[in-house]
Amino acid sequence: VQLQASGGGLVQAGGSLRLSCTASGSALSFYTMGWYRLAPGKQRKLVAIINTANSTIYADSVKERFTISRDNGKNTGYLQMNSLKPEDTAIYYCNLEGFGRAYWGQGTQVTVSS
């Protein structure tokens, strides 16, 4: 399975971005999808996950601001990020997990200026 993440960029605080993660090589519908982020000097942390039943979990720091979703017909998952803060600055990675394996995308940089 290969994952292609896109949609990162530079945005001012309070702005929005939508990240996309397109899977190839297998059907997205078989997997739990997650978004993680790696900020400078910190460990990679979970941002949000959505399972095959479309149940979601969010990190406390992004609740009410970020929304994870998936379009299995397009084999693509999304992370809608609103009300962005400078502390959201990080490299964002998409992840698929299922059948005892995990797959990672290449990461997309999100930079939020104050």
N, CA, C and O atoms as a GROMACS GRO file, in nm:
protein
  456
    1VAL      N    1   0.086  -0.119   0.000
    1VAL     CA    2   0.000   0.000   0.000
    1VAL      C    3   0.089   0.124   0.000
    1VAL      O    4   0.183   0.134   0.079
    2GLN      N    5   0.059   0.217  -0.088
    2GLN     CA    6   0.132   0.345  -0.091
    2GLN      C    7   0.036   0.456  -0.056
    2GLN      O    8  -0.081   0.454  -0.096
    3LEU      N    9   0.086   0.554   0.018
    3LEU     CA   10   0.005   0.668   0.060
    3LEU      C   11   0.068   0.796   0.011
    3LEU      O   12   0.189   0.816   0.023
    4GLN      N   13  -0.014   0.882  -0.045
    4GLN     CA   14   0.034   1.011  -0.094
    4GLN      C   15  -0.043   1.120  -0.021
    4GLN      O   16  -0.164   1.135  -0.038
    5ALA      N   17   0.029   1.195   0.062
    5ALA     CA   18  -0.032   1.303   0.137
    5ALA      C   19  -0.007   1.435   0.066
    5ALA      O   20   0.097   1.456   0.004
    6SER      N   21  -0.104   1.524   0.078
    6SER     CA   22  -0.091   1.656   0.016
    6SER      C   23  -0.178   1.755   0.091
    6SER      O   24  -0.259   1.718   0.177
    7GLY      N   25  -0.161   1.882   0.057
    7GLY     CA   26  -0.248   1.984   0.112
    7GLY      C   27  -0.184   2.074   0.216
    7GLY      O   28  -0.246   2.170   0.262
    8GLY      N   29  -0.061   2.043   0.254
    8GLY     CA   30   0.004   2.128   0.352
    8GLY      C   31   0.043   2.262   0.293
    8GLY      O   32   0.030   2.284   0.173
    9GLY      N   33   0.090   2.351   0.380
    9GLY     CA   34   0.130   2.482   0.333
    9GLY      C   35   0.148   2.579   0.447
    9GLY      O   36   0.151   2.541   0.564
   10LEU      N   37   0.160   2.705   0.410
   10LEU     CA   38   0.177   2.813   0.506
   10LEU      C   39   0.045   2.887   0.519
   10LEU      O   40  -0.015   2.926   0.419
   11VAL      N   41   0.000   2.906   0.641
   11VAL     CA   42  -0.127   2.973   0.665
   11VAL      C   43  -0.114   3.060   0.790
   11VAL      O   44  -0.036   3.029   0.880
   12GLN      N   45  -0.190   3.166   0.794
   12GLN     CA   46  -0.190   3.250   0.913
   12GLN      C   47  -0.275   3.188   1.023
   12GLN      O   48  -0.366   3.109   0.996
   13ALA      N   49  -0.246   3.224   1.144
   13ALA     CA   50  -0.325   3.176   1.257
   13ALA      C   51  -0.471   3.212   1.235
   13ALA      O   52  -0.505   3.322   1.192
   14GLY      N   53  -0.557   3.116   1.267
   14GLY     CA   54  -0.699   3.133   1.243
   14GLY      C   55  -0.746   3.082   1.109
   14GLY      O   56  -0.866   3.071   1.084
   15GLY      N   57  -0.653   3.050   1.022
   15GLY     CA   58  -0.687   3.001   0.890
   15GLY      C   59  -0.718   2.852   0.888
   15GLY      O   60  -0.722   2.786   0.991
   16SER      N   61  -0.739   2.803   0.766
   16SER     CA   62  -0.777   2.663   0.747
   16SER      C   63  -0.694   2.598   0.638
   16SER      O   64  -0.646   2.665   0.546
   17LEU      N   65  -0.678   2.469   0.651
   17LEU     CA   66  -0.617   2.387   0.548
   17LEU      C   67  -0.689   2.253   0.546
   17LEU      O   68  -0.745   2.210   0.647
   18ARG      N   69  -0.689   2.187   0.430
   18ARG     CA   70  -0.740   2.051   0.423
   18ARG      C   71  -0.631   1.960   0.368
   18ARG      O   72  -0.583   1.979   0.256
   19LEU      N   73  -0.594   1.864   0.446
   19LEU     CA   74  -0.497   1.764   0.403
   19LEU      C   75  -0.570   1.646   0.340
   19LEU      O   76  -0.680   1.609   0.381
   20SER      N   77  -0.505   1.589   0.239
   20SER     CA   78  -0.559   1.470   0.173
   20SER      C   79  -0.457   1.358   0.178
   20SER      O   80  -0.337   1.383   0.180
   21CYS      N   81  -0.505   1.237   0.181
   21CYS     CA   82  -0.418   1.120   0.180
   21CYS      C   83  -0.482   1.017   0.088
   21CYS      O   84  -0.588   0.961   0.120
   22THR      N   85  -0.419   0.992  -0.025
   22THR     CA   86  -0.472   0.899  -0.123
   22THR      C   87  -0.395   0.768  -0.118
   22THR      O   88  -0.272   0.767  -0.123
   23ALA      N   89  -0.468   0.660  -0.109
   23ALA     CA   90  -0.408   0.527  -0.101
   23ALA      C   91  -0.410   0.460  -0.238
   23ALA      O   92  -0.504   0.476  -0.315
   24SER      N   93  -0.306   0.385  -0.265
   24SER     CA   94  -0.302   0.302  -0.385
   24SER      C   95  -0.248   0.164  -0.347
   24SER      O   96  -0.170   0.151  -0.253
   25GLY      N   97  -0.290   0.065  -0.419
   25GLY     CA   98  -0.244  -0.070  -0.392
   25GLY      C   99  -0.341  -0.151  -0.309
   25GLY      O  100  -0.328  -0.273  -0.300
   26SER      N  101  -0.437  -0.087  -0.248
   26SER     CA  102  -0.539  -0.156  -0.171
   26SER      C  103  -0.654  -0.061  -0.147
   26SER      O  104  -0.641   0.060  -0.167
   27ALA      N  105  -0.764  -0.115  -0.104
   27ALA     CA  106  -0.882  -0.032  -0.078
   27ALA      C  107  -0.874   0.032   0.059
   27ALA      O  108  -0.851  -0.034   0.160
   28LEU      N  109  -0.893   0.162   0.061
   28LEU     CA  110  -0.890   0.236   0.187
   28LEU      C  111  -0.991   0.181   0.287
   28LEU      O  112  -0.968   0.186   0.408
   29SER      N  113  -1.102   0.130   0.237
   29SER     CA  114  -1.212   0.087   0.323
   29SER      C  115  -1.173  -0.026   0.418
   29SER      O  116  -1.241  -0.051   0.517
   30PHE      N  117  -1.063  -0.096   0.388
   30PHE     CA  118  -1.021  -0.208   0.472
   30PHE      C  119  -0.947  -0.165   0.598
   30PHE      O  120  -0.922  -0.246   0.686
   31TYR      N  121  -0.911  -0.036   0.607
   31TYR     CA  122  -0.816   0.009   0.707
   31TYR      C  123  -0.868   0.120   0.796
   31TYR      O  124  -0.954   0.199   0.758
   32THR      N  125  -0.813   0.123   0.918
   32THR     CA  126  -0.825   0.240   1.002
   32THR      C  127  -0.723   0.342   0.952
   32THR      O  128  -0.607   0.309   0.928
   33MET      N  129  -0.766   0.465   0.937
   33MET     CA  130  -0.679   0.571   0.890
   33MET      C  131  -0.652   0.670   1.001
   33MET      O  132  -0.742   0.706   1.078
   34GLY      N  133  -0.530   0.715   1.009
   34GLY     CA  134  -0.495   0.813   1.110
   34GLY      C  135  -0.410   0.925   1.053
   34GLY      O  136  -0.343   0.910   0.951
   35TRP      N  137  -0.414   1.036   1.122
   35TRP     CA  138  -0.322   1.146   1.094
   35TRP      C  139  -0.238   1.168   1.220
   35TRP      O  140  -0.291   1.173   1.331
   36TYR      N  141  -0.110   1.182   1.200
   36TYR     CA  142  -0.016   1.208   1.307
   36TYR      C  143   0.065   1.331   1.269
   36TYR      O  144   0.071   1.370   1.153
   37ARG      N  145   0.127   1.392   1.370
   37ARG     CA  146   0.212   1.506   1.339
   37ARG      C  147   0.340   1.502   1.419
   37ARG      O  148   0.345   1.453   1.532
   38LEU      N  149   0.443   1.557   1.358
   38LEU     CA  150   0.575   1.564   1.419
   38LEU      C  151   0.618   1.710   1.420
   38LEU      O  152   0.647   1.770   1.316
   39ALA      N  153   0.621   1.766   1.540
   39ALA     CA  154   0.662   1.905   1.556
   39ALA      C  155   0.811   1.910   1.591
   39ALA      O  156   0.866   1.813   1.644
   40PRO      N  157   0.877   2.022   1.561
   40PRO     CA  158   1.021   2.033   1.590
   40PRO      C  159   1.051   2.006   1.736
   40PRO      O  160   0.990   2.067   1.825
   41GLY      N  161   1.144   1.917   1.761
   41GLY     CA  162   1.186   1.889   1.897
   41GLY      C  163   1.091   1.802   1.977
   41GLY      O  164   1.109   1.784   2.097
   42LYS      N  165   0.989   1.749   1.912
   42LYS     CA  166   0.889   1.668   1.982
   42LYS      C  167   0.874   1.532   1.915
   42LYS      O  168   0.923   1.509   1.804
   43GLN      N  169   0.806   1.443   1.985
   43GLN     CA  170   0.777   1.312   1.928
   43GLN      C  171   0.653   1.318   1.841
   43GLN      O  172   0.567   1.404   1.858
   44ARG      N  173   0.646   1.224   1.748
   44ARG     CA  174   0.527   1.216   1.663
   44ARG      C  175   0.406   1.179   1.749
   44ARG      O  176   0.412   1.088   1.831
   45LYS      N  177   0.296   1.251   1.727
   45LYS     CA  178   0.176   1.231   1.808
   45LYS      C  179   0.054   1.211   1.721
   45LYS      O  180   0.046   1.262   1.609
   46LEU      N  181  -0.040   1.137   1.775
   46LEU     CA  182  -0.166   1.115   1.708
   46LEU      C  183  -0.247   1.245   1.704
   46LEU      O  184  -0.256   1.316   1.804
   47VAL      N  185  -0.304   1.275   1.589
   47VAL     CA  186  -0.394   1.388   1.574
   47VAL      C  187  -0.539   1.339   1.573
   47VAL      O  188  -0.623   1.389   1.648
   48ALA      N  189  -0.566   1.242   1.487
   48ALA     CA  190  -0.702   1.191   1.474
   48ALA      C  191  -0.699   1.057   1.402
   48ALA      O  192  -0.610   1.032   1.321
   49ILE      N  193  -0.795   0.973   1.432
   49ILE     CA  194  -0.810   0.847   1.360
   49ILE      C  195  -0.957   0.825   1.327
   49ILE      O  196  -1.046   0.876   1.395
   50ILE      N  197  -0.980   0.748   1.220
   50ILE     CA  198  -1.115   0.711   1.181
   50ILE      C  199  -1.109   0.564   1.142
   50ILE      O  200  -1.026   0.523   1.061
   51ASN      N  201  -1.198   0.485   1.201
   51ASN     CA  202  -1.192   0.342   1.173
   51ASN      C  203  -1.284   0.304   1.057
   51ASN      O  204  -1.345   0.391   0.994
   52THR      N  205  -1.292   0.176   1.030
   52THR     CA  206  -1.369   0.132   0.914
   52THR      C  207  -1.519   0.155   0.931
   52THR      O  208  -1.594   0.155   0.833
   53ALA      N  209  -1.564   0.175   1.055
   53ALA     CA  210  -1.705   0.208   1.080
   53ALA      C  211  -1.725   0.359   1.090
   53ALA      O  212  -1.834   0.405   1.127
   54ASN      N  213  -1.622   0.434   1.057
   54ASN     CA  214  -1.626   0.581   1.061
   54ASN      C  215  -1.640   0.639   1.202
   54ASN      O  216  -1.686   0.752   1.219
   55SER      N  217  -1.599   0.562   1.301
   55SER     CA  218  -1.588   0.618   1.435
   55SER      C  219  -1.455   0.694   1.443
   55SER      O  220  -1.355   0.653   1.384
   56THR      N  221  -1.457   0.804   1.516
   56THR     CA  222  -1.339   0.892   1.518
   56THR      C  223  -1.289   0.917   1.660
   56THR      O  224  -1.365   0.912   1.757
   57ILE      N  225  -1.161   0.943   1.668
   57ILE     CA  226  -1.096   0.985   1.793
   57ILE      C  227  -1.005   1.101   1.759
   57ILE      O  228  -0.937   1.101   1.657
   58TYR      N  229  -1.004   1.201   1.847
   58TYR     CA  230  -0.921   1.318   1.827
   58TYR      C  231  -0.832   1.343   1.949
   58TYR      O  232  -0.869   1.313   2.062
   59ALA      N  233  -0.715   1.398   1.922
   59ALA     CA  234  -0.634   1.448   2.032
   59ALA      C  235  -0.706   1.567   2.094
   59ALA      O  236  -0.774   1.643   2.025
   60ASP      N  237  -0.692   1.583   2.225
   60ASP     CA  238  -0.761   1.693   2.293
   60ASP      C  239  -0.725   1.828   2.232
   60ASP      O  240  -0.809   1.918   2.226
   61SER      N  241  -0.602   1.842   2.187
   61SER     CA  242  -0.555   1.971   2.137
   61SER      C  243  -0.620   2.014   2.006
   61SER      O  244  -0.612   2.131   1.969
   62VAL      N  245  -0.686   1.920   1.937
   62VAL     CA  246  -0.746   1.956   1.807
   62VAL      C  247  -0.898   1.938   1.805
   62VAL      O  248  -0.962   1.968   1.705
   63LYS      N  249  -0.955   1.890   1.915
   63LYS     CA  250  -1.100   1.871   1.918
   63LYS      C  251  -1.172   2.002   1.890
   63LYS      O  252  -1.128   2.109   1.932
   64GLU      N  253  -1.280   1.993   1.818
   64GLU     CA  254  -1.364   2.108   1.780
   64GLU      C  255  -1.300   2.195   1.672
   64GLU      O  256  -1.362   2.290   1.625
   65ARG      N  257  -1.174   2.163   1.632
   65ARG     CA  258  -1.110   2.242   1.527
   65ARG      C  259  -1.079   2.157   1.403
   65ARG      O  260  -1.086   2.206   1.290
   66PHE      N  261  -1.045   2.031   1.424
   66PHE     CA  262  -1.008   1.943   1.314
   66PHE      C  263  -1.117   1.839   1.292
   66PHE      O  264  -1.185   1.798   1.386
   67THR      N  265  -1.132   1.797   1.168
   67THR     CA  266  -1.227   1.691   1.134
   67THR      C  267  -1.161   1.592   1.040
   67THR      O  268  -1.110   1.629   0.934
   68ILE      N  269  -1.162   1.467   1.080
   68ILE     CA  270  -1.110   1.361   0.994
   68ILE      C  271  -1.226   1.294   0.922
   68ILE      O  272  -1.334   1.275   0.978
   69SER      N  273  -1.204   1.260   0.797
   69SER     CA  274  -1.309   1.195   0.718
   69SER      C  275  -1.244   1.107   0.612
   69SER      O  276  -1.123   1.111   0.590
   70ARG      N  277  -1.328   1.027   0.548
   70ARG     CA  278  -1.276   0.939   0.444
   70ARG      C  279  -1.378   0.926   0.333
   70ARG      O  280  -1.499   0.929   0.358
   71ASP      N  281  -1.330   0.913   0.211
   71ASP     CA  282  -1.416   0.887   0.095
   71ASP      C  283  -1.362   0.759   0.033
   71ASP      O  284  -1.269   0.761  -0.048
   72ASN      N  285  -1.423   0.648   0.071
   72ASN     CA  286  -1.371   0.519   0.024
   72ASN      C  287  -1.382   0.504  -0.128
   72ASN      O  288  -1.303   0.434  -0.190
   73GLY      N  289  -1.481   0.571  -0.186
   73GLY     CA  290  -1.496   0.566  -0.332
   73GLY      C  291  -1.378   0.628  -0.405
   73GLY      O  292  -1.342   0.587  -0.515
   74LYS      N  293  -1.317   0.729  -0.341
   74LYS     CA  294  -1.200   0.796  -0.399
   74LYS      C  295  -1.070   0.743  -0.341
   74LYS      O  296  -0.961   0.786  -0.378
   75ASN      N  297  -1.082   0.647  -0.248
   75ASN     CA  298  -0.964   0.592  -0.181
   75ASN      C  299  -0.882   0.701  -0.114
   75ASN      O  300  -0.759   0.694  -0.112
   76THR      N  301  -0.948   0.800  -0.061
   76THR     CA  302  -0.882   0.918  -0.005
   76THR      C  303  -0.940   0.953   0.131
   76THR      O  304  -1.061   0.947   0.152
   77GLY      N  305  -0.850   0.989   0.222
   77GLY     CA  306  -0.890   1.039   0.351
   77GLY      C  307  -0.852   1.185   0.362
   77GLY      O  308  -0.768   1.235   0.288
   78TYR      N  309  -0.916   1.252   0.457
   78TYR     CA  310  -0.897   1.397   0.469
   78TYR      C  311  -0.880   1.436   0.615
   78TYR      O  312  -0.924   1.367   0.706
   79LEU      N  313  -0.813   1.549   0.634
   79LEU     CA  314  -0.808   1.613   0.764
   79LEU      C  315  -0.837   1.762   0.741
   79LEU      O  316  -0.751   1.836   0.692
   80GLN      N  317  -0.956   1.804   0.777
   80GLN     CA  318  -0.993   1.944   0.768
   80GLN      C  319  -0.948   2.013   0.895
   80GLN      O  320  -0.986   1.973   1.005
   81MET      N  321  -0.866   2.115   0.879
   81MET     CA  322  -0.808   2.184   0.994
   81MET      C  323  -0.854   2.330   0.992
   81MET      O  324  -0.820   2.405   0.901
   82ASN      N  325  -0.930   2.367   1.092
   82ASN     CA  326  -0.980   2.504   1.106
   82ASN      C  327  -0.922   2.569   1.229
   82ASN      O  328  -0.868   2.502   1.317
   83SER      N  329  -0.933   2.700   1.234
   83SER     CA  330  -0.884   2.776   1.350
   83SER      C  331  -0.742   2.736   1.385
   83SER      O  332  -0.711   2.710   1.502
   84LEU      N  333  -0.657   2.731   1.286
   84LEU     CA  334  -0.521   2.684   1.307
   84LEU      C  335  -0.443   2.778   1.399
   84LEU      O  336  -0.461   2.900   1.397
   85LYS      N  337  -0.356   2.718   1.478
   85LYS     CA  338  -0.273   2.790   1.574
   85LYS      C  339  -0.125   2.766   1.541
   85LYS      O  340  -0.092   2.666   1.479
   86PRO      N  341  -0.038   2.856   1.583
   86PRO     CA  342   0.105   2.833   1.559
   86PRO      C  343   0.154   2.699   1.613
   86PRO      O  344   0.243   2.637   1.555
   87GLU      N  345   0.095   2.653   1.722
   87GLU     CA  346   0.137   2.524   1.779
   87GLU      C  347   0.092   2.405   1.696
   87GLU      O  348   0.131   2.292   1.725
   88ASP      N  349   0.013   2.427   1.593
   88ASP     CA  350  -0.022   2.320   1.501
   88ASP      C  351   0.086   2.298   1.395
   88ASP      O  352   0.079   2.205   1.315
   89THR      N  353   0.186   2.384   1.394
   89THR     CA  354   0.296   2.371   1.298
   89THR      C  355   0.367   2.238   1.318
   89THR      O  356   0.413   2.206   1.428
   90ALA      N  357   0.377   2.160   1.211
   90ALA     CA  358   0.436   2.026   1.218
   90ALA      C  359   0.436   1.965   1.079
   90ALA      O  360   0.377   2.018   0.985
   91ILE      N  361   0.504   1.853   1.068
   91ILE     CA  362   0.488   1.767   0.951
   91ILE      C  363   0.376   1.670   0.983
   91ILE      O  364   0.378   1.604   1.087
   92TYR      N  365   0.279   1.661   0.895
   92TYR     CA  366   0.163   1.576   0.916
   92TYR      C  367   0.177   1.450   0.829
   92TYR      O  368   0.206   1.457   0.710
   93TYR      N  369   0.154   1.336   0.893
   93TYR     CA  370   0.166   1.207   0.826
   93TYR      C  371   0.033   1.134   0.830
   93TYR      O  372  -0.036   1.132   0.932
   94CYS      N  373  -0.003   1.074   0.718
   94CYS     CA  374  -0.119   0.985   0.721
   94CYS      C  375  -0.072   0.841   0.739
   94CYS      O  376   0.040   0.804   0.704
   95ASN      N  377  -0.161   0.763   0.794
   95ASN     CA  378  -0.127   0.627   0.835
   95ASN      C  379  -0.248   0.538   0.811
   95ASN      O  380  -0.362   0.577   0.835
   96LEU      N  381  -0.222   0.418   0.763
   96LEU     CA  382  -0.325   0.315   0.754
   96LEU      C  383  -0.282   0.197   0.839
   96LEU      O  384  -0.165   0.159   0.840
   97GLU      N  385  -0.377   0.139   0.910
   97GLU     CA  386  -0.349   0.019   0.988
   97GLU      C  387  -0.457  -0.084   0.964
   97GLU      O  388  -0.576  -0.055   0.961
   98GLY      N  389  -0.410  -0.209   0.946
   98GLY     CA  390  -0.504  -0.319   0.927
   98GLY      C  391  -0.429  -0.445   0.891
   98GLY      O  392  -0.318  -0.439   0.838
   99PHE      N  393  -0.488  -0.559   0.920
   99PHE     CA  394  -0.430  -0.690   0.889
   99PHE      C  395  -0.291  -0.704   0.952
   99PHE      O  396  -0.204  -0.771   0.896
  100GLY      N  397  -0.272  -0.642   1.067
  100GLY     CA  398  -0.145  -0.652   1.137
  100GLY      C  399  -0.032  -0.570   1.080
  100GLY      O  400   0.083  -0.590   1.117
  101ARG      N  401  -0.063  -0.478   0.990
  101ARG     CA  402   0.042  -0.397   0.928
  101ARG      C  403   0.005  -0.249   0.937
  101ARG      O  404  -0.111  -0.212   0.955
  102ALA      N  405   0.108  -0.166   0.923
  102ALA     CA  406   0.091  -0.022   0.923
  102ALA      C  407   0.165   0.038   0.805
  102ALA      O  408   0.275  -0.005   0.770
  103TYR      N  409   0.104   0.138   0.745
  103TYR     CA  410   0.162   0.206   0.629
  103TYR      C  411   0.163   0.355   0.656
  103TYR      O  412   0.070   0.409   0.716
  104TRP      N  413   0.269   0.421   0.609
  104TRP     CA  414   0.284   0.565   0.632
  104TRP      C  415   0.303   0.639   0.500
  104TRP      O  416   0.369   0.590   0.408
  105GLY      N  417   0.244   0.758   0.494
  105GLY     CA  418   0.270   0.849   0.383
  105GLY      C  419   0.398   0.925   0.407
  105GLY      O  420   0.464   0.907   0.509
  106GLN      N  421   0.433   1.012   0.313
  106GLN     CA  422   0.563   1.079   0.318
  106GLN      C  423   0.562   1.204   0.404
  106GLN      O  424   0.669   1.261   0.429
  107GLY      N  425   0.448   1.248   0.449
  107GLY     CA  426   0.440   1.368   0.530
  107GLY      C  427   0.420   1.494   0.447
  107GLY      O  428   0.470   1.506   0.334
  108THR      N  429   0.346   1.586   0.505
  108THR     CA  430   0.324   1.715   0.440
  108THR      C  431   0.338   1.824   0.546
  108THR      O  432   0.284   1.813   0.656
  109GLN      N  433   0.412   1.929   0.513
  109GLN     CA  434   0.444   2.033   0.611
  109GLN      C  435   0.328   2.131   0.626
  109GLN      O  436   0.274   2.181   0.527
  110VAL      N  437   0.293   2.158   0.749
  110VAL     CA  438   0.195   2.262   0.781
  110VAL      C  439   0.266   2.364   0.869
  110VAL      O  440   0.321   2.330   0.974
  111THR      N  441   0.263   2.489   0.826
  111THR     CA  442   0.325   2.597   0.902
  111THR      C  443   0.221   2.705   0.926
  111THR      O  444   0.160   2.757   0.833
  112VAL      N  445   0.201   2.737   1.054
  112VAL     CA  446   0.102   2.837   1.092
  112VAL      C  447   0.177   2.956   1.151
  112VAL      O  448   0.246   2.944   1.253
  113SER      N  449   0.162   3.069   1.088
  113SER     CA  450   0.229   3.190   1.134
  113SER      C  451   0.138   3.269   1.227
  113SER      O  452   0.016   3.269   1.213
  114SER      N  453   0.200   3.336   1.322
  114SER     CA  454   0.122   3.412   1.421
  114SER      C  455   0.100   3.556   1.374
  114SER      O  456   0.037   3.635   1.445
   0.00000   0.00000   0.00000
